[in-house]
Amino acid sequence: MGRKSLAAERKEDILNAFEQCILERGIEGTSFQHIAQVLGVDRKMISHYFGNREALVDAMTQRIDNGFNSRMNEALANLEQSASIIELVETFYDQNESNEHTEILWAEITAYATRSEAVRQRLRQSYDKMFWSIGEALKREHPNVPKNQFQTAVHTIATLLERSSMFQWLGVKEVSVKSVKAAIEKVLESLE
């Protein structure tokens, strides 16, 4: 395999420095100058590769989203066609261990999305993929569920999966993989 282009390497370095700055200062508190200081370069280099803050935040969002999609695809690939939704949940948690770093980045990007249509659109697409993946697994297990009930189940399961990692990171009592699985099992029982 060939070597990454210099431009790709520089962009990756800038995103790594931006990530570090987000963790220290938040998105709004981070300037191109801060990123340049972390890298030991002139701030014009950041502008050269990303142009503006919007493009930089969008690139960071895409990077995090690509990582999430990769983990979700891996979770789905590890399942057999007959696997249950609970097996998907277990695989998802195995692939998506919550950590403070990820939760801070996601919270910052979500807050930024309130002011950026491009970032909001990227997040929407990410969540649409998550809902679709859960729906596909649920369809295999419960093919004859009425549409309304099916959509409610998909939304409930997706919300439990997505929000529970933040609750765990915050240290909310009684939130664990075990409790999330128990709640999802109740949702599945309602479909029978």
C-alpha positions, 0 to 999 in steps of 0.5 A: 500500500502506498504512503498517505499524501502529505496533504492527507497527513497534514489534515490528520495532524490538524484534526488531531490537534483540533481534537486536543484543543476541543478537549481542553477549550471546547469548539467555541474556545478553540481558534486556528491560532490555538491549533497552530500552537499545538502543532508548532506551525503558522496558523495560515497552514490551518486555513490553507487546509480547512479554510474556516471553522465550519469546514474544520468542524465538519471534517471532525464530525465526519471523522467521528461519524466514520469511526461510529459507522465503522464500529456499527458495520463491524457489529453488524458484520459479526452477526449472523442473519438470524442474530437477535437484537439483543446480540446486536446490542451486546456487539454494539457495546463491545465495539463502542466502549464509552469514554470521556474523550468521545463523549466530550467531542460528541457533546461539543459537536452536537452543541455546534450543530445548533449553529451549523446546518452542515454539521446538523445534516451530517449528524442527522445522516449518522443517526439515520444510519443507526436507526436503519441498522437497528430497524434491519436487525429488528425486522429479522426478529419481528417481521410482522409487527405493525408499522407504528409499533415497529417504529416506536421500538426502533426509536426506543432502542436507538435512544437507549443505545445512544444516550446510555453511553453518555449517562454512563460517562456522567456516572448516572446511577443504575445505568449499565449495559445490563440495565439497558439490555433489560429495558430493550428486552421489555421493548422486544417483549411488547412486540410479541 
